[in-house]
Amino acid sequence: MAARQNLASKRFVPFFLTQALGAFNDNVFKNALMLLLTFTAASAMPWSVDVSMNLAAGLFILPFLLFSATAGTLADSVCKTKLIQRLKLLEIGLMLLAAAAFLFEQYLLLLALLFLMGAQSAFFGPVKYAILPQLLTDRQLLAGNAWVELGTFVAILLGTIVGGLLVGFANALLWIGVMVIVFALMGYLVSLMIPAVGVVAGAPKFRFAPWQQSVETVKISYQNRTLYLAIMAISWFWFLGASYLTQFPNFAKTVLGGDNTVVTALLVAFSVGVGLGSLLCERLSGDKVELGIVPIGSAGLTVFGISLYFSTPELAVTELVSLGTFFSSAFGWWVLLDLTLIGVFGGLFIVPLYAMLQQRAQPEQRARIIAANNIFNALFMVVSAAAGIVFLAVFKLTIPQYFLILALMNAVVAIYVYTRVPEFVLRFVIYLLSHTMYRVKAQGLEHIPDDGAAVLVANHVSYVDALLIAGAVRRPVRFVMYKGIYDLPVANWLFRAARTIPICGKQQDEAIYEAAFAAIKRELAEGNLICIFPEGRLTKDGEIDSFRPGIERIISESPVPVVPMALQGLWGSFFSHHGKGAFKPKGRFWSKVTLTATTAVAPTEASAAMLEQQVRQLRGEYR
């Protein structure tokens, strides 16, 4: 709730309105021009309507390939607030020229201006996402991305509709010109209220070298494999989205038998779905970037993509029907529901990935990472057009069959990404565990530092203690775990993904014992969180056993703050040693679990006995 309230501040709202107004204006201009080229100006062009449509689409997307890297380098080099304001000022100039071109019916000039508007959007893209971490805290980042995605898709939808309506007005060319100028002015005036964020320390000097910067930007994206695969996943969603949106007009006409109102309904369903998914993502994630939602999103994209295939009628179209007749058919509502849910799960899929890029990219490279994402997005959208031609024209598939192929391809892509980055699967397992078998309530976690090294100590009640703690704590946590559990089949794959540190008794294997302490020291030196269970074993009776002195060695070798924590409510659950052992059918499900932390203890004051007393007291107070 606090994160949502803070989003309504002067730091976020002006930026949100600026980007939404820009997306709206782009789509008013673009859709009005496309419709004019299709109907009014068809005879005025030196080529066919099909050439005009494809040329216009290519002119708008081409700048993203040419200039995204340069835009990212520029955004990393200057104050992002000032850059946004100058780009909005440029938009006013372009819209003034566009208004004159509309009025005098200079369609070749309008195509050139469409390319320049694409260039302006290409330069706005990296700064749009790179500025968010400077305007918002980490706790607000996912919510901010959710609102940006919602605002963008709603603005695109409204701009597309308004652009189409304006074409039907009397004096349409005048009204279109007035509209794009007014909204460009509004966007600039609102941008003046965005707080100045300053230049990031260590930012590179800017130079205009598109080709070299494109190569350099793509190389930067390769440096972090997790971020690179996140970019590929986002780009795959844009492949899917472009594939669906491109086929909507022909899908509505030749398969559903609907007129232009049905096309608009399909577009609305998909766009509203993405917006709802973005807001739902914020609700499900709380105030942290929750990667466990990403697999849920990809699963939904496949399930409802397949459902769309089975919802589509098998009939020969003889006469186009209106939206009202479409709704009265046996399949109308099902098709719209499937498209809405595809959008919803698409929102769940991409919002955490965008937030992950912003959070994990180096601040001085953040805009270039976003630029690399935009380059790949554009490439994937171009490939989607080629894929549509291959599947529909060469292989002679029907559009519903093509949609089914897309859904199955999505499953293959998801499996590939998750096997390469098991962190997504780990977070998914944690998310399911903490939202199904257990209902976890956390309190006092503000005592865990937002950055820098610290040691978390907690009582050990069940086999899932580490997963529940990992799900509640906002920062990644490195757990120290008994090697016998660490080596369990399948689970070991997840433990390694979480960079868990295996340990055993010194008498059992001194080499493993010493390697564990060396790994703990290394992780703390890198500024990470370590969590240990100083009892050394699961409780057999639900009570806290004496803490072992290994905690004192850790603190002496790495003097960092220590945060005592206590788990309540796990004893008697399925994964605890209640009765004769864990994993018993009589184990309690849907347990209410509380994780409580208290004020960090200075390393000079910490001892095994003192920390044991702190944890006992916490467990007693909140039992």
LUMKOL-750558 format. One record per residue (C-alpha): x, y, z; residue number from 1; residue in one letter. Coordinates in steps of 0.05 Angstrom, whole numbers, plus 5000, padded with zeros to 4 digits. Example, Ala and Ser with C-alpha at 12.3 -4.5 7.8 and 13.67 -1.06 7.14 Angstrom:
2
   px   py   pz seq type
 5246 4910 5156   1    A
 5273 4979 5143   2    S
This chain:
623
   px   py   pz seq type
 5000 5000 5000   1    M
 5057 5048 5017   2    A
 5089 5036 4949   3    A
 5024 5053 4913   4    R
 5014 5116 4955   5    Q
 5085 5139 4939   6    N
 5073 5128 4865   7    L
 5021 5184 4869   8    A
 5078 5233 4884   9    S
 5108 5289 4843  10    K
 5167 5244 4827  11    R
 5126 5193 4787  12    F
 5061 5224 4762  13    V
 5092 5276 4714  14    P
 5135 5222 4683  15    F
 5076 5174 4678  16    F
 5033 5226 4643  17    L
 5090 5247 4597  18    T
 5101 5177 4570  19    Q
 5026 5163 4565  20    A
 5012 5227 4526  21    L
 5070 5211 4479  22    G
 5045 5140 4466  23    A
 4975 5167 4454  24    F
 5000 5220 4405  25    N
 5044 5171 4367  26    D
 4985 5126 4354  27    N
 4936 5181 4336  28    V
 4986 5203 4283  29    F
 5005 5134 4259  30    K
 4935 5104 4255  31    N
 4905 5166 4222  32    A
 4960 5165 4170  33    L
 4951 5089 4157  34    M
 4876 5098 4146  35    L
 4886 5158 4101  36    L
 4937 5119 4060  37    L
 4888 5061 4054  38    T
 4827 5100 4034  39    F
 4834 5175 4019  40    T
 4905 5178 3992  41    A
 4908 5111 3955  42    A
 4905 5143 3886  43    S
 4954 5199 3905  44    A
 5012 5150 3919  45    M
 5058 5125 3864  46    P
 5049 5052 3888  47    W
 4996 5005 3913  48    S
 4962 5008 3981  49    V
 4998 4944 4003  50    D
 5065 4977 3989  51    V
 5043 5039 4028  52    S
 5022 4997 4089  53    M
 5085 4957 4092  54    N
 5128 5018 4078  55    L
 5095 5057 4134  56    A
 5103 4999 4183  57    A
 5177 4992 4163  58    G
 5191 5067 4168  59    L
 5166 5069 4240  60    F
 5204 5007 4264  61    I
 5269 5020 4227  62    L
 5294 5075 4274  63    P
 5291 5027 4332  64    F
 5342 4984 4296  65    L
 5385 5043 4274  66    L
 5384 5088 4335  67    F
 5367 5049 4398  68    S
 5440 5038 4416  69    A
 5457 5111 4405  70    T
 5396 5130 4446  71    A
 5418 5085 4503  72    G
 5488 5115 4503  73    T
 5460 5185 4502  74    L
 5412 5170 4560  75    A
 5469 5141 4601  76    D
 5511 5203 4588  77    S
 5465 5261 4606  78    V
 5411 5280 4656  79    C
 5352 5237 4636  80    K
 5301 5290 4657  81    T
 5331 5342 4610  82    K
 5335 5291 4554  83    L
 5261 5275 4562  84    I
 5243 5349 4559  85    Q
 5284 5360 4497  86    R
 5253 5300 4463  87    L
 5184 5326 4479  88    K
 5204 5394 4450  89    L
 5227 5358 4387  90    L
 5159 5324 4384  91    E
 5125 5392 4382  92    I
 5167 5412 4321  93    G
 5152 5346 4286  94    L
 5077 5353 4299  95    M
 5076 5424 4273  96    L
 5106 5398 4208  97    L
 5057 5340 4209  98    A
 4997 5386 4217  99    A
 5019 5426 4157 100    A
 5031 5363 4117 101    A
 4962 5336 4134 102    F
 4929 5402 4116 103    L
 4964 5405 4048 104    F
 4958 5329 4036 105    E
 5033 5318 4029 106    Q
 5033 5243 4042 107    Y
 5106 5231 4022 108    L
 5126 5283 4073 109    L
 5081 5249 4124 110    L
 5117 5183 4111 111    L
 5184 5218 4124 112    A
 5155 5248 4188 113    L
 5132 5178 4208 114    L
 5205 5156 4205 115    F
 5226 5216 4247 116    L
 5171 5202 4298 117    M
 5198 5131 4301 118    G
 5267 5160 4314 119    A
 5240 5205 4369 120    Q
 5206 5143 4400 121    S
 5270 5103 4393 122    A
 5308 5157 4433 123    F
 5252 5160 4485 124    F
 5250 5085 4497 125    G
 5315 5075 4535 126    P
 5308 5138 4577 127    V
 5235 5120 4593 128    K
 5255 5056 4630 129    Y
 5324 5077 4653 130    A
 5298 5137 4692 131    I
 5250 5096 4734 132    L
 5303 5070 4783 133    P
 5325 5142 4795 134    Q
 5253 5166 4807 135    L
 5231 5106 4850 136    L
 5257 5063 4905 137    T
 5269 4988 4895 138    D
 5204 4975 4933 139    R
 5166 5018 4883 140    Q
 5201 4993 4820 141    L
 5154 4937 4801 142    L
 5092 4978 4816 143    A
 5121 5034 4773 144    G
 5133 4987 4715 145    N
 5063 4960 4722 146    A
 5033 5029 4717 147    W
 5079 5048 4658 148    V
 5057 4985 4620 149    E
 4984 4998 4636 150    L
 4990 5071 4615 151    G
 5027 5053 4551 152    T
 4977 5001 4528 153    F
 4916 5043 4546 154    V
 4947 5103 4510 155    A
 4962 5060 4448 156    I
 4891 5034 4449 157    L
 4859 5103 4457 158    L
 4906 5135 4406 159    G
 4889 5081 4355 160    T
 4815 5090 4366 161    I
 4817 5167 4365 162    V
 4861 5167 4303 163    G
 4810 5123 4268 164    G
 4751 5166 4291 165    L
 4784 5231 4268 166    L
 4791 5205 4197 167    V
 4715 5202 4193 168    G
 4704 5274 4215 169    F
 4687 5331 4169 170    A
 4751 5372 4160 171    N
 4788 5310 4184 172    A
 4857 5334 4162 173    L
 4850 5398 4203 174    L
 4826 5361 4265 175    W
 4883 5311 4261 176    I
 4934 5367 4257 177    G
 4903 5405 4315 178    V
 4900 5341 4358 179    M
 4973 5321 4349 180    V
 4998 5392 4363 181    I
 4955 5399 4427 182    V
 4978 5333 4456 183    F
 5051 5346 4439 184    A
 5046 5412 4476 185    L
 5012 5378 4536 186    M
 5067 5325 4538 187    G
 5122 5378 4539 188    Y
 5088 5420 4593 189    L
 5079 5359 4638 190    V
 5152 5337 4626 191    S
 5175 5403 4657 192    L
 5149 5377 4724 193    M
 5192 5314 4724 194    I
 5245 5321 4779 195    P
 5317 5328 4756 196    A
 5354 5263 4769 197    V
 5425 5284 4751 198    G
 5478 5245 4713 199    V
 5497 5176 4738 200    V
 5569 5171 4764 201    A
 5616 5137 4716 202    G
 5572 5152 4656 203    A
 5608 5150 4588 204    P
 5617 5211 4544 205    K
 5568 5213 4486 206    F
 5589 5208 4413 207    R
 5545 5196 4353 208    F
 5567 5129 4323 209    A
 5505 5086 4311 210    P
 5538 5024 4283 211    W
 5594 5020 4334 212    Q
 5545 5036 4390 213    Q
 5497 4982 4366 214    S
 5553 4930 4368 215    V
 5577 4955 4436 216    E
 5506 4956 4465 217    T
 5492 4885 4442 218    V
 5559 4862 4472 219    K
 5540 4894 4539 220    I
 5475 4854 4539 221    S
 5516 4790 4530 222    Y
 5558 4803 4592 223    Q
 5504 4782 4640 224    N
 5471 4718 4616 225    R
 5410 4726 4661 226    T
 5396 4796 4635 227    L
 5408 4774 4563 228    Y
 5358 4717 4569 229    L
 5309 4765 4602 230    A
 5316 4810 4541 231    I
 5304 4749 4496 232    M
 5241 4732 4536 233    A
 5214 4804 4531 234    I
 5229 4805 4457 235    S
 5193 4738 4449 236    W
 5131 4770 4480 237    F
 5135 4826 4429 238    W
 5141 4773 4375 239    F
 5077 4741 4401 240    L
 5041 4808 4409 241    G
 5060 4832 4339 242    A
 5039 4765 4310 243    S
 4970 4769 4342 244    Y
 4959 4843 4327 245    L
 4981 4836 4254 246    T
 4930 4781 4241 247    Q
 4871 4813 4277 248    F
 4840 4847 4216 249    P
 4844 4785 4172 250    N
 4826 4739 4230 251    F
 4763 4780 4244 252    A
 4743 4784 4171 253    K
 4758 4715 4143 254    T
 4752 4670 4205 255    V
 4703 4705 4252 256    L
 4662 4738 4198 257    G
 4665 4805 4233 258    G
 4669 4876 4207 259    D
 4715 4932 4230 260    N
 4679 4938 4297 261    T
 4699 4866 4313 262    V
 4772 4883 4295 263    V
 4769 4940 4346 264    T
 4739 4893 4398 265    A
 4796 4844 4389 266    L
 4847 4900 4397 267    L
 4811 4926 4459 268    V
 4808 4857 4491 269    A
 4883 4845 4481 270    F
 4904 4915 4503 271    S
 4859 4917 4564 272    V
 4884 4847 4583 273    G
 4957 4870 4583 274    V
 4937 4930 4626 275    G
 4899 4886 4675 276    L
 4957 4837 4677 277    G
 5005 4893 4694 278    S
 4963 4916 4753 279    L
 4952 4844 4775 280    L
 5027 4834 4774 281    C
 5035 4891 4823 282    E
 4981 4861 4868 283    R
 5012 4791 4867 284    L
 5083 4815 4877 285    S
 5075 4862 4936 286    G
 5132 4912 4940 287    D
 5187 4870 4909 288    K
 5207 4846 4839 289    V
 5177 4776 4841 290    E
 5206 4733 4785 291    L
 5163 4675 4807 292    G
 5105 4706 4769 293    I
 5141 4701 4702 294    V
 5130 4625 4694 295    P
 5057 4636 4711 296    I
 5053 4687 4655 297    G
 5086 4642 4604 298    S
 5041 4583 4623 299    A
 4979 4626 4614 300    G
 5003 4650 4546 301    L
 5008 4578 4522 302    T
 4943 4553 4555 303    V
 4899 4609 4528 304    F
 4935 4610 4461 305    G
 4914 4537 4454 306    I
 4844 4554 4479 307    S
 4838 4608 4426 308    L
 4849 4555 4372 309    Y
 4792 4512 4400 310    F
 4746 4573 4411 311    S
 4750 4593 4338 312    T
 4691 4571 4294 313    P
 4698 4526 4234 314    E
 4652 4561 4185 315    L
 4654 4594 4117 316    A
 4643 4669 4120 317    V
 4587 4692 4074 318    T
 4571 4760 4104 319    E
 4607 4805 4153 320    L
 4570 4816 4218 321    V
 4572 4874 4268 322    S
 4598 4871 4339 323    L
 4529 4860 4368 324    G
 4516 4799 4323 325    T
 4586 4774 4339 326    F
 4571 4776 4414 327    F
 4507 4737 4403 328    S
 4544 4680 4370 329    S
 4565 4617 4407 330    A
 4639 4634 4401 331    F
 4643 4710 4406 332    G
 4652 4717 4481 333    W
 4700 4658 4485 334    W
 4746 4688 4432 335    V
 4747 4756 4468 336    L
 4758 4722 4536 337    L
 4817 4682 4508 338    D
 4848 4745 4478 339    L
 4838 4783 4543 340    T
 4871 4728 4584 341    L
 4928 4723 4534 342    I
 4939 4798 4548 343    G
 4932 4788 4624 344    V
 4985 4733 4626 345    F
 5028 4774 4578 346    G
 5027 4830 4629 347    G
 5046 4781 4685 348    L
 5103 4757 4640 349    F
 5137 4822 4619 350    I
 5128 4870 4678 351    V
 5175 4832 4726 352    P
 5225 4823 4669 353    L
 5228 4898 4655 354    Y
 5236 4912 4729 355    A
 5291 4860 4732 356    M
 5329 4894 4676 357    L
 5325 4961 4712 358    Q
 5343 4933 4780 359    Q
 5402 4889 4761 360    R
 5435 4930 4705 361    A
 5495 4972 4726 362    Q
 5469 5044 4736 363    P
 5520 5071 4685 364    E
 5497 5019 4634 365    Q
 5423 5016 4649 366    R
 5398 5057 4589 367    A
 5442 5016 4542 368    R
 5413 4951 4569 369    I
 5344 4979 4555 370    I
 5369 5000 4486 371    A
 5393 4930 4473 372    A
 5325 4905 4493 373    N
 5293 4954 4444 374    N
 5339 4930 4388 375    I
 5320 4858 4399 376    F
 5246 4876 4407 377    N
 5248 4909 4338 378    A
 5284 4850 4307 379    L
 5235 4801 4336 380    F
 5176 4842 4310 381    M
 5207 4842 4240 382    V
 5217 4766 4246 383    V
 5144 4759 4267 384    S
 5123 4790 4201 385    A
 5167 4741 4163 386    A
 5141 4683 4205 387    A
 5069 4703 4188 388    G
 5086 4701 4114 389    I
 5120 4634 4120 390    V
 5066 4599 4160 391    F
 5006 4630 4126 392    L
 5029 4639 4054 393    A
 5082 4585 4045 394    V
 5056 4530 4091 395    F
 4983 4549 4077 396    K
 4962 4546 4151 397    L
 4898 4578 4173 398    T
 4903 4636 4222 399    I
 4876 4594 4280 400    P
 4928 4541 4264 401    Q
 4981 4595 4264 402    Y
 4957 4618 4333 403    F
 4963 4546 4357 404    L
 5034 4542 4331 405    I
 5051 4607 4368 406    L
 5024 4578 4433 407    A
 5065 4515 4426 408    L
 5127 4555 4407 409    M
 5117 4596 4470 410    N
 5121 4533 4512 411    A
 5186 4512 4479 412    V
 5216 4582 4489 413    V
 5195 4582 4562 414    A
 5226 4515 4576 415    I
 5291 4537 4543 416    Y
 5296 4601 4583 417    V
 5278 4568 4650 418    Y
 5329 4512 4640 419    T
 5383 4564 4625 420    R
 5362 4610 4683 421    V
 5336 4564 4739 422    P
 5326 4625 4783 423    E
 5258 4635 4750 424    F
 5237 4564 4769 425    V
 5265 4572 4839 426    L
 5226 4636 4850 427    R
 5164 4602 4821 428    F
 5169 4545 4871 429    V
 5179 4594 4928 430    I
 5120 4636 4905 431    Y
 5074 4576 4901 432    L
 5096 4548 4968 433    L
 5086 4615 5004 434    S
 5019 4628 4972 435    H
 4987 4558 4974 436    T
 5010 4510 5029 437    M
 5030 4568 5074 438    Y
 5004 4637 5085 439    R
 5066 4677 5104 440    V
 5063 4742 5143 441    K
 5128 4781 5151 442    A
 5142 4835 5201 443    Q
 5204 4874 5221 444    G
 5239 4859 5155 445    L
 5257 4933 5149 446    E
 5314 4916 5198 447    H
 5348 4877 5142 448    I
 5393 4928 5105 449    P
 5373 4946 5034 450    D
 5444 4937 5011 451    D
 5510 4912 5039 452    G
 5529 4848 5076 453    A
 5491 4820 5135 454    A
 5480 4753 5168 455    V
 5409 4729 5182 456    L
 5400 4677 5238 457    V
 5335 4639 5247 458    A
 5307 4579 5283 459    N
 5302 4515 5242 460    H
 5232 4484 5242 461    V
 5220 4451 5174 462    S
 5250 4431 5108 463    Y
 5221 4492 5074 464    V
 5248 4546 5122 465    D
 5298 4571 5071 466    A
 5245 4576 5016 467    L
 5196 4614 5059 468    L
 5250 4663 5083 469    I
 5274 4672 5011 470    A
 5202 4688 4990 471    G
 5193 4740 5044 472    A
 5260 4777 5042 473    V
 5265 4826 4984 474    R
 5339 4816 4971 475    R
 5370 4751 4946 476    P
 5394 4708 5005 477    V
 5450 4657 5004 478    R
 5431 4600 5051 479    F
 5479 4554 5088 480    V
 5449 4484 5084 481    M
 5466 4414 5108 482    Y
 5499 4377 5050 483    K
 5453 4316 5057 484    G
 5393 4360 5040 485    I
 5432 4401 4989 486    Y
 5447 4337 4950 487    D
 5374 4314 4943 488    L
 5357 4297 4870 489    P
 5320 4353 4832 490    V
 5322 4398 4893 491    A
 5398 4404 4883 492    N
 5385 4438 4816 493    W
 5344 4492 4852 494    L
 5394 4499 4910 495    F
 5451 4510 4861 496    R
 5409 4563 4825 497    A
 5401 4599 4892 498    A
 5477 4594 4905 499    R
 5464 4555 4968 500    T
 5526 4538 5009 501    I
 5530 4464 5030 502    P
 5560 4447 5097 503    I
 5570 4387 5142 504    C
 5603 4371 5208 505    G
 5678 4381 5213 506    K
 5686 4309 5235 507    Q
 5645 4284 5176 508    Q
 5685 4320 5121 509    D
 5733 4375 5142 510    E
 5744 4397 5069 511    A
 5670 4412 5058 512    I
 5666 4445 5126 513    Y
 5723 4493 5112 514    E
 5699 4506 5040 515    A
 5632 4528 5068 516    A
 5664 4579 5114 517    F
 5707 4604 5057 518    A
 5645 4612 5013 519    A
 5608 4649 5069 520    I
 5666 4697 5077 521    K
 5669 4709 5001 522    R
 5594 4723 4996 523    E
 5596 4772 5054 524    L
 5657 4806 5023 525    A
 5615 4816 4960 526    E
 5560 4851 5001 527    G
 5509 4795 5000 528    N
 5461 4768 5052 529    L
 5477 4702 5086 530    I
 5425 4662 5125 531    C
 5444 4607 5173 532    I
 5406 4562 5221 533    F
 5454 4560 5281 534    P
 5418 4501 5314 535    E
 5451 4459 5260 536    G
 5391 4413 5251 537    R
 5315 4412 5247 538    L
 5280 4416 5314 539    T
 5251 4349 5336 540    K
 5201 4377 5386 541    D
 5184 4446 5360 542    G
 5229 4481 5410 543    E
 5295 4518 5397 544    I
 5359 4479 5407 545    D
 5423 4512 5430 546    S
 5459 4553 5378 547    F
 5526 4525 5356 548    R
 5589 4568 5359 549    P
 5599 4568 5283 550    G
 5562 4634 5281 551    I
 5617 4665 5323 552    E
 5670 4644 5273 553    R
 5630 4675 5216 554    I
 5624 4741 5252 555    I
 5697 4743 5273 556    S
 5720 4730 5201 557    E
 5669 4778 5171 558    S
 5647 4831 5222 559    P
 5579 4849 5192 560    V
 5511 4864 5224 561    P
 5471 4804 5248 562    V
 5395 4803 5243 563    V
 5359 4754 5289 564    P
 5295 4724 5259 565    M
 5242 4676 5283 566    A
 5193 4630 5247 567    L
 5126 4615 5280 568    Q
 5070 4569 5257 569    G
 5111 4517 5219 570    L
 5113 4464 5273 571    W
 5062 4410 5257 572    G
 5061 4428 5183 573    S
 5074 4376 5128 574    F
 5148 4390 5123 575    F
 5164 4392 5197 576    S
 5186 4335 5243 577    H
 5120 4332 5279 578    H
 5104 4263 5307 579    G
 5148 4210 5275 580    K
 5178 4252 5220 581    G
 5166 4299 5162 582    A
 5125 4287 5099 583    F
 5068 4254 5136 584    K
 4996 4258 5110 585    P
 4974 4283 5179 586    K
 5018 4344 5170 587    G
 4979 4410 5173 588    R
 4967 4447 5107 589    F
 4949 4521 5096 590    W
 4990 4540 5157 591    S
 4993 4612 5179 592    K
 5067 4626 5185 593    V
 5099 4689 5214 594    T
 5170 4710 5199 595    L
 5194 4764 5247 596    T
 5260 4801 5248 597    A
 5287 4849 5299 598    T
 5340 4903 5303 599    T
 5407 4884 5275 600    A
 5461 4867 5326 601    V
 5530 4896 5318 602    A
 5584 4843 5306 603    P
 5621 4865 5368 604    T
 5561 4848 5411 605    E
 5539 4783 5378 606    A
 5551 4714 5407 607    S
 5517 4647 5399 608    A
 5484 4652 5468 609    A
 5461 4723 5458 610    M
 5432 4710 5388 611    L
 5397 4647 5414 612    E
 5365 4688 5469 613    Q
 5342 4740 5417 614    Q
 5310 4688 5373 615    V
 5276 4653 5432 616    R
 5248 4720 5454 617    Q
 5222 4736 5384 618    L
 5189 4668 5378 619    R
 5157 4676 5446 620    G
 5132 4747 5435 621    E
 5098 4731 5369 622    Y
 5076 4659 5383 623    R
